[in-house]
Amino acid sequence: MKVTVRHIGHVSIVDLSGQFTIGEGDCLIRDTINSLLDDDRRNIILNLDKVSRMDSASIGQLIAMYKAVSEYKGSVKLLNPRGEVYDSLLMTKIGDLFESFKDENEALVSFRIVP
């Protein structure tokens, strides 16, 4: 899995690509989110556009991420969950925890950022 982070105003966009699975994927995203929170970056868009697969560990990591960011009075929103990823979010009802967007600009506007 590959993770890159971009910042637009007070929003951090975490672009993920590859498989979000146990081991490297779940640890990498946990460390990335913790680093953002340490830097007082509490408004996060998780871009899932290029994630091909999620397993139960990644679902657990999403729940942990939601809880951690909420404790910092922040928000995590999802961008472009597709295919198997979208199906996993629906089946587990984890998608109900997060606002989800198909357009990055709409996600940014939801944080009151105009790109």
Phi, psi and omega in degrees: 000144177242138180232129171231150182237132174238151178238130174232108186060229181267014180250135175254129177255119180257108180269122180249146173215145181104209182259125179267087188227173181303145180100244185297314186296309184291323179291319181297315180291322177300314180295322179296313180295318178299320178296318178298315179296321177300329179269013180061033176260096189254352179254111192232134171250124178260107183274110184259010186307321184253020175269123185268339186201145174229142175246186183296328178295322180289325175298315177299321180292324176298319178295315178298320178296315179303313181296313182298314181293322178297322178297334177269011181062034179251190183213140174244131177235148183260144178236126172057047171291132184227163171050231182299326179296312179301315180299319179297319179295320179292313183299319183272353182064012177294328178303337179292339179286335190244142165288142183232141183228152175259349184233128182299319180298320177296320178297317178296317180299327179297338174264009181068034174251128176257115183291000000 
